[in-house]
Amino acid sequence: MKLKVSVIGTGYLGATHAACMSTLGFEVIGVDIDAAKIALLSSGKVPFYEPGLEELLQQELASGRLTFSTDLRAIADADVHFICVGTPQSENSLAADLKFVDAALDAIAPICKPGSLVVGKSTVPVGTAARLRERLLKVNPKVDLAWNPEFLREGFAVEDTLKPNRLVVGVVNDAAEAKLKEIYKTNLEANTPWVRADLPTSELVKVAANSFLATKISFINAMAEVCEAAGGDVTVLAKAIGYDPRIGSRFLQAGIGFGGGCLPKDIRAFMARAGELGADQALEFLREIDSINLRARQRVIELVRKDLTDNLSGKKIAVLGAAFKPDSDDVRDSPALDIAVQIAAAGATVTIHDPKAIEPAKKRFPTLNYSENIEEALSGADLVLHLTEWKVYRELDPAKMKSLVASPIIIDGRNALDREAWIAAGWKFRALGRSEI
Ligand code: UDX
């Protein structure tokens, strides 16, 4: 008999995990307190943009294996319960807010069937899993808790869930590991590396990985600052150091830095937790990583002022991109949107285009101007800002775009456009970490 799986929390992580577990042949019940979300998912619609997920969801709903409910009691006969709720940054501090994780655990604890396994997937401060396990066993001594962090990237969520580059399981005993091996049998057969760890290490793996990625991005953005000062070119520098296999070329794309629902909040929560543990000095460098990252946004705004005027009032600026990265409609802590908001606050008339993120951006900043049409956004602009590297922007014809704007100045905040092509078409081209030519 195949195990029955429940997924608690059907946001980004949970909705993807539920659909993917179903493709592996498990019977899956996804539950969430948000009735609107459950109604959408049940009707085969994904409440956010993630390539390939909607098709997968519809396929799995049709298979009859995947169902959704707002009634938590629906999880009662599942063998494995995945907790996939959010852990946002607290309103008043850098720490993670654990109210959703705690509430999910408390809600399922009395109703999990004997012998079932609760598996946390949310990103939590180290120590949370052990605390939750104790709390669970007090209410329901016949179940167990393990931790299994996820590493999925937005835009590649389905691929990363079905074919992860490693599986990390934090367990207290062999039985929990055996059950997780049953869940991930397909991956094990495909030789996906399997790392068994204790509970704290499994929690730390996730934040350590995200801290490393954030560090790599801020490192190259720090090099961009030095390149600007010295007249160097950070894109050439990144290419050259990336050939060293110990360094590697990925995550060395200099620009306006990292955003999204994970990297910024995870490094801050990690610092906060290290402080509580008395290890704050060890993560002091992450404060600098955060500062370099936020500084990149200011450096773009300085470039805008340099090319226009200190007084941006009345200037027309077209912003290409609102999402925190391409192939996503997520605008949480988006560097692109943050820059657009700051420029608008300085008096410029800003028109924002994004292939997918206009609606979510509008919800956050309803008073800004948005356009569904790139040409309309560029029309009459005094300056164009390229802030999220969607493919469609790389495919623009610089000559045609020049005929639309009032003044052909473009700032490439992602170092992703073909500089020579834009210059050849008569544009003044600026980028972070590259001197003017
Ligand atoms: C990240 C981790 O990659 C993933 O493993 C984890 O599970 C969740 O957090 P995600 O938030 O989807 O995933 O985005 P990611 O692809 O890591 O990019 C994060 C940010 O860094 C984006 O804003 C992106 O534009 C920026 N970035 C990335 C750069 O500025 N330069 C780079 O070279 C790479």
Residues whose N, C-alpha, C, O or C-beta is under 5 A from the ligand:
A	BS01	UDX	E150 F151 L152 R153 E154 I217 F251 L252 Q253 G257 F258 G259 G260 C262 L263 F324 K325
